[in-house]
């Protein structure tokens, strides 16, 4: 019989690429991860890892086993959801991951609704970049998260996760003078931290306009970004949620580029009462009253 905990480790290795990364994400030591994967190979009776020096790659048999693991975990999540529907009251913990602007504008009213309608539900919020949310969901550190994609930064479907649309926003050029994006080729730019979706979107949107931006400042909070624009430190791209409070003198020029936010959760968990309540509250938070 294959051990489910070891199968989870193999799946994480397939997603994260290195034993060290798996150990850091799941608070194991690298040696413990290696030992568990070696035990899984004995259980499977076939080689699962090809070791070259300190690096490992998954064999075709291991990759197929990861596919089966995703199916098994989704089935278990669905079974857990069905059992939970028998409860008369929502209790337990709901762990939500969201990016900073969504915490202020979308998540806060959703939390008010959840607290009022389900007073015995413990709510835990984690602020994180959307790029980190899928790994946190797979590692069972979150129950639901807000993830993003931009027109110029599409996101591939994540194995083991389901998503649903939540919100679509316009991207604006924030500057002191209203000009087309192509006119900013010689400007200084303000962008997110390298490695974030916001940074990638800025670079790719500018390249699509025919130039590579000269990024002078990095900031992940759009309030800080707009303050830097107001201080004549550069121009930036800002979505609707990040443009709720615009400093005097800053002009927003809407662009055809869009940002789309989705709700993400583990496959099979959509109808778990706790996840379903979160989904309903988050959708209600962005829907104007009739």
Buried (B, 14 or more C-beta within 10 A) or exposed (E): EEEEEBBBBBBBBBBBBBBEBBBBBBEBEBEBBBEBBEEBBEEBEEEBBEEEEEEBEBBEBBEEBBEEBBEBBBEBBBEEBEEBEEEEEBBBEBBBBBBBBBBBBBBEBBBEBBEEEBEEBEBEBBEBBBBBBBBBBBBEBBBBBBBBBBBBBEBEEBBBBBBEEBBEBBBBBBBBEEBEBEBBEEBBBBBBEEEBBBBBBBBBBBEEBEBEBEBEBBBBEBBEBBBBBBEEBBBBBBBBBBBEEBEEEBBBBEBEBBBBBBBBBBBBBBBBBBBBBBBBBBBEBBEEEE
